[in-house]
């Protein structure tokens, strides 16, 4: 395996760290991305994402000549696809990036290749990938018809990492590998054993796909329970944070902490894949998604009430004179990832109220495109705290450190329970 060439398609939060860990193990790795900016920056040793220790690993891989980035795949022994799988407006899985990645492999496929899909996908996506490739390359055999004797083997291996600890968890976490054949599972396990210290469990591709969706749906349902509790407690005039602390004293109760919603590329997206495939049966999963998707709008109403109170205290001012500080835009603390972020959605909605918005996000240098043409300014925390209303949207370490100052704000909306948990 150490003499093999691996090609990782997609150099995002999962693809790039995976590629670099493989390079660190001694394998020659080619990273592919459709963004010229990503290719150029990575080859220059510059990161386009924030992740602890990743810069040092990149520099080492480049210096040793084990890794480079390019815009198209070339012949390799193993291909790993780590491309996005968003959903459409109707919450249907959008597999166009997987299909585009498959099409890019068609000219370079050869007998003996192994393709591993890492992208979170609906059940059956690995089989669909094999069908696309088989249609494009009828000269090659695939596991769906040739089993262990196929020219090209395919397997599914989902990631299960925490942003901010990606390098650590890629190595330490167990991995689930589902091949379209026993041979595919075994070959894929050999690839991950190059850097994974956790256990590797082999199963079918469909079970591996379902496992990933199950893990994230489990998290989503539990977060939804906490978020719904916060809504109930607001109506009943109960401190939800005290309630959760007390309830969690029960030896078999462990309620999570509510927030302003659920974001990220996994938990906010993956449960919809199950709802789309089995809509009648996925009742609880659908409800959890709806509860979590509604939470930013519940917080928005709290901001509206705070603005109304501030305006009542200043009858000579209009909404356009009011300002709201939005503390945090990322989908979770201490990262720069804004994908599906409820904090970002909440900020966009607040900006539509007609007030001035002062956003604080210490982990990004510029506002995202969705806010660049709005009445939103990216400012330091000290400037933001001069706003009429302060909304704490993410529990960044900076905000925890400055909690006393933030909590002294006259009109405070605190859905993340800063300094209360």
C-alpha positions in Angstrom: 0.0 0.0 0.0 2.9 2.4 0.7 3.8 2.3 -2.9 0.3 3.2 -4.0 -1.0 6.5 -5.4 -4.2 7.8 -3.8 -6.4 10.5 -5.2 -8.7 12.5 -2.9 -11.5 14.4 -4.7 -12.7 17.3 -2.7 -10.4 19.3 -0.5 -12.8 20.6 2.1 -13.1 20.0 5.9 -12.9 16.2 5.4 -11.0 15.6 2.2 -8.0 17.8 2.9 -7.3 16.4 6.4 -7.8 12.8 5.1 -5.5 13.4 2.2 -2.8 14.9 4.5 -3.0 12.0 7.0 -2.6 9.5 4.2 0.4 11.5 2.9 1.8 11.5 6.4 1.6 7.7 6.5 4.0 7.6 3.5 1.5 7.3 0.6 1.7 9.6 -2.5 -1.5 11.6 -2.5 -3.0 13.8 -5.2 -5.7 16.1 -4.0 -8.4 17.3 -6.5 -10.7 20.3 -6.1 -12.8 22.2 -8.7 -11.9 25.5 -7.1 -8.7 27.0 -8.6 -8.3 29.2 -5.5 -8.3 26.1 -3.2 -5.8 24.3 -5.5 -3.5 27.3 -5.6 -3.7 28.1 -1.9 -3.1 24.5 -0.8 -0.1 24.1 -3.1 1.3 27.4 -1.6 0.9 25.9 1.9 -2.0 28.2 2.8 -5.2 26.9 4.3 -8.7 27.9 3.1 -10.3 26.6 6.3 -9.6 26.8 10.0 -8.6 23.6 11.8 -6.0 23.2 14.6 -2.6 21.7 13.5 -3.7 21.2 9.9 -1.3 23.9 8.6 1.7 22.1 10.1 0.6 18.8 8.5 0.1 20.5 5.1 3.6 22.1 5.3 5.2 18.7 6.1 3.4 16.9 3.3 4.4 19.5 0.8 8.0 19.6 1.9 8.3 15.8 1.6 6.7 15.8 -1.8 4.0 13.4 -0.8 1.1 15.7 -1.6 0.0 18.2 -4.2 -3.3 19.6 -5.3 -4.7 19.8 -8.8 -7.9 20.5 -10.7 -8.5 17.1 -12.3 -7.9 13.5 -11.3 -5.1 11.5 -12.8 -4.5 7.7 -12.8 -4.2 6.3 -9.2 -4.7 3.1 -7.3 -7.4 4.4 -4.9 -9.8 7.2 -5.2 -11.6 8.8 -2.2 -14.6 11.0 -2.9 -15.2 13.6 -0.2 -17.5 16.1 -2.0 -20.5 18.0 -0.6 -24.0 16.5 -0.6 -26.4 19.4 0.1 -30.2 19.2 -0.2 -32.4 21.1 -2.6 -35.1 23.6 -1.7 -37.6 20.8 -1.0 -35.2 19.0 1.3 -34.3 16.4 -1.4 -30.7 15.0 -1.5 -28.6 16.8 -4.2 -26.0 14.3 -5.5 -24.8 16.4 -8.4 -21.3 16.8 -6.8 -20.9 13.0 -6.4 -22.0 12.6 -10.1 -19.6 15.3 -11.2 -16.8 13.6 -9.3 -17.7 10.2 -10.8 -17.6 11.8 -14.3 -14.1 13.2 -13.6 -12.9 9.7 -12.8 -14.2 8.0 -15.9 -11.2 8.8 -18.2 -8.6 7.5 -15.7 -10.2 4.4 -14.3 -8.4 1.1 -14.8 -8.6 -2.5 -13.6 -7.5 -2.8 -10.0 -8.9 0.5 -8.9 -10.7 1.0 -5.6 -13.2 3.9 -5.2 -14.3 4.9 -1.6 -17.2 7.3 -1.2 -17.0 9.3 2.0 -19.7 11.9 1.3 -22.7 11.6 3.5 -25.3 10.1 1.2 -28.8 8.6 1.1 -29.0 4.8 1.3 -28.2 3.3 -2.1 -25.8 6.1 -3.2 -22.8 3.8 -3.5 -24.8 1.5 -5.7 -25.9 4.5 -7.8 -22.3 5.6 -8.1 -21.3 2.2 -9.3 -24.1 2.2 -11.9 -23.0 5.6 -13.2 -19.4 4.4 -13.7 -20.5 1.1 -15.2 -22.6 2.9 -17.8 -19.7 5.3 -18.6 -17.1 2.5 -18.7 -18.7 -0.7 -20.1 -15.2 -2.1 -20.7 -14.7 -2.5 -16.9 -16.6 -4.7 -14.5 -18.0 -3.5 -11.2 -19.1 -5.3 -8.0 -22.8 -5.1 -8.8 -22.3 -7.8 -11.5 -18.8 -9.2 -10.9 -18.6 -9.2 -7.0 -15.1 -9.9 -5.6 -13.8 -10.3 -9.1 -14.8 -6.9 -10.4 -12.2 -4.7 -12.2 -13.2 -1.7 -10.1 -14.2 -2.1 -6.4 -16.4 0.4 -4.5 -16.9 1.0 -0.8 -18.6 3.5 1.5 -16.8 4.9 4.6 -18.5 7.9 6.3 -16.6 10.4 8.4 -17.7 11.0 12.0 -15.5 13.9 13.2 -16.0 17.0 15.3 -14.9 20.4 13.7 -12.0 21.7 15.7 -10.8 18.2 16.4 -10.8 16.7 12.9 -7.2 15.5 12.7 -7.4 14.0 16.2 -10.7 12.2 15.5 -9.9 11.0 12.0 -7.1 9.0 13.7 -8.8 8.0 17.0 -12.5 7.3 16.0 -13.8 4.0 14.9 -14.6 3.7 11.2 -17.5 1.9 9.4 -16.7 0.5 6.0 -19.3 -0.9 3.7 -18.2 -2.5 0.5 -20.3 -3.5 -2.5 -18.3 -6.7 -2.2 -16.3 -8.4 0.5 -13.1 -7.6 -1.5 -14.0 -3.9 -1.6 -14.5 -3.8 2.2 -11.2 -5.5 2.8 -9.3 -3.3 0.4 -10.8 -0.1 1.9 -10.0 -1.2 5.4 -6.4 -1.5 4.4 -6.4 2.1 3.3 -7.8 3.4 6.6 -5.6 1.2 8.7 -2.7 3.4 7.3 -3.7 6.1 9.8 -6.7 5.1 11.8 -6.0 3.9 15.4 -9.7 3.3 16.2 -11.4 0.0 15.3 -12.6 -0.7 11.8 -15.9 -2.5 11.4 -17.0 -3.9 8.0 -20.6 -4.2 6.8 -22.6 -3.6 3.6 -22.6 -0.3 1.8 -26.3 0.3 2.5 -25.8 -0.4 6.3 -22.8 1.9 6.4 -24.8 4.7 4.6 -27.7 4.2 7.0 -25.2 4.2 10.0 -24.1 7.7 9.1 -27.6 9.0 8.8 -28.6 7.3 12.0 -25.8 8.9 14.0 -26.7 12.4 12.9 -30.4 11.8 13.3 -29.9 10.6 16.8 -28.0 13.8 17.6 -30.7 15.9 15.9 -33.5 14.4 17.8 -31.8 14.9 21.2 -31.0 18.5 20.4 -34.6 19.1 19.3 -35.7 17.9 22.7 -33.5 20.5 24.4 -34.6 23.2 22.0 -38.3 22.4 22.5 -37.8 22.5 26.2 -36.4 26.0 25.9 -39.6 27.1 24.0 -41.9 25.4 26.6 -40.0 27.0 29.5 -40.3 30.4 27.9 -44.1 30.0 27.8 -44.2 28.7 31.3 -41.8 31.3 32.7 -39.2 28.7 33.9 -35.5 29.0 33.6 -34.6 26.2 31.2 -31.0 26.2 32.2 -31.8 25.5 35.9 -34.4 23.0 34.8 -31.9 21.0 32.7 -29.3 21.1 35.5 -31.8 19.7 37.9 -33.2 17.1 35.5 -29.7 15.9 34.6 -29.2 14.9 38.3 -31.3 11.9 37.5 -28.9 9.0 36.9 -30.4 8.1 33.5 -31.2 11.6 32.1 -28.7 13.6 30.1 -30.4 16.5 28.3 -28.3 18.5 25.9 -28.1 22.3 25.9 -30.5 24.3 23.8 -29.3 27.0 21.4 -30.5 29.0 18.4 -30.8 26.0 16.1 -28.7 23.3 14.5 -26.2 23.8 11.8 -23.2 22.3 10.0 -22.9 20.0 7.0 -24.2 16.9 8.8 -26.8 17.2 11.5 -28.8 19.9 9.8 -28.8 18.1 6.5 -28.6 14.3 6.8 -31.9 13.5 8.6 -33.7 15.0 5.6 -32.2 12.2 3.5 -34.1 9.6 5.5 -37.3 11.8 5.5 -37.0 11.9 1.7 -36.5 8.2 1.3 -39.1 6.9 3.8 -41.4 9.9 4.5 -44.3 8.0 6.1 -42.1 6.2 8.5 -39.6 9.0 9.5 -42.1 10.9 11.6 -40.0 11.6 14.7 -36.9 12.5 12.6 -39.0 14.9 10.5 -40.4 16.5 13.6 -37.0 17.0 15.2 -35.8 18.6 12.0 -38.8 21.0 12.0 -38.2 21.9 15.7 -34.6 22.7 15.1 -35.2 24.6 11.9 -37.8 26.7 13.7 -35.6 27.6 16.6 -33.8 30.6 14.9 -37.3 32.1 14.3 -38.2 31.7 17.9 -35.1 33.6 18.8 -35.9 36.2 16.2 -39.2 36.9 18.0 -37.2 37.4 21.2 -35.0 39.9 19.4 -38.1 41.7 18.1 -39.5 41.9 21.7 -36.2 43.3 22.9 -36.2 45.9 20.1 -39.7 46.9 21.0 -38.7 47.5 24.6 -35.7 49.5 23.5 -37.9 51.6 21.2 -40.4 52.2 24.0 -37.5 53.6 26.1 -36.5 55.9 23.2 -39.8 57.1 21.6 -37.9 59.7 19.4 -36.1 56.9 17.5 -37.2 54.7 14.7 -36.3 51.1 13.8 -33.6 52.3 11.4 -31.9 54.0 14.4 -31.8 50.8 16.5 -28.9 48.5 16.5 -28.6 44.8 17.3 -25.3 43.0 18.1 -25.2 39.4 16.8 -22.5 37.6 18.6 -21.3 34.6 16.5 -22.0 33.5 13.0 -20.5 30.0 12.9 -22.6 26.9 13.5 -20.8 26.0 16.7 -18.2 27.4 19.1 -14.6 28.3 18.1 -14.7 27.3 14.4 -15.0 29.3 11.1 -17.6 27.0 9.5 -20.7 28.8 8.5 -22.4 26.0 6.6 -26.1 25.7 7.5 -25.5 27.9 10.5 -28.6 28.9 12.4 -26.7 31.9 13.8 -26.0 33.1 10.2 -29.7 32.6 9.3 -30.8 34.5 12.4 -28.5 37.4 11.6 -29.9 37.6 8.0 -33.4 37.7 9.5 -32.5 40.4 12.0 -31.0 42.5 9.2 -34.4 42.3 7.4 -36.1 44.0 10.4 -34.6 47.3 9.2 -32.3 47.9 12.1 -28.5 48.2 12.1 -26.7 44.9 12.7 -23.3 44.6 14.3 -21.9 41.1 13.8 -19.0 39.7 15.8 -17.4 36.6 14.4 -13.7 36.3 15.5 -13.0 33.3 13.3 -13.7 34.8 9.8 -12.0 37.9 8.2 -15.0 39.0 6.2 -18.8 38.8 6.1 -20.2 35.9 4.1 -21.8 36.7 0.7 -25.3 36.5 2.1 -24.6 39.5 4.4 -22.4 41.6 2.2 -25.2 43.7 0.7 -27.2 44.1 3.9 -27.0 46.5 6.8 -24.6 44.3 8.6 -21.1 45.3 9.7 -18.4 42.9 11.0 -17.1 44.7 14.1 -15.0 43.9 17.2 -16.8 42.8 20.4 -16.3 46.1 22.2 -18.0 48.1 19.4 -20.9 45.6 19.2 -21.7 45.9 22.9 -22.7 49.5 22.3 -25.8 48.2 20.5 -29.3 48.6 21.8 -29.9 44.9 21.8 -27.3 42.1 22.2 -28.1 38.6 21.0 -25.6 35.9 21.9 -25.8 33.3 19.1 -22.7 31.1 19.6 -20.8 30.2 22.8 -17.4 31.2 21.4 -14.5 31.3 23.9 -14.2 35.0 23.4 -17.8 35.5 24.6 -17.4 33.2 27.5 -14.3 35.1 28.6 -16.2 38.4 28.3 -19.4 37.0 29.8 -19.7 39.5 32.6 -19.5 42.4 30.2 -22.0 40.9 27.7 -24.5 39.9 30.4 -24.5 43.6 31.6 -26.3 44.6 28.4 -29.6 46.2 29.1 -31.5 44.3 26.4 -30.0 40.9 26.1 -31.2 37.8 24.2 -29.3 34.8 25.4 -30.5 31.6 23.6 -27.2 29.8 24.2 -27.2 30.3 28.0 -23.9 32.2 28.2 -22.6 31.9 31.7 -25.7 30.0 32.8 -24.5 26.4 32.1 
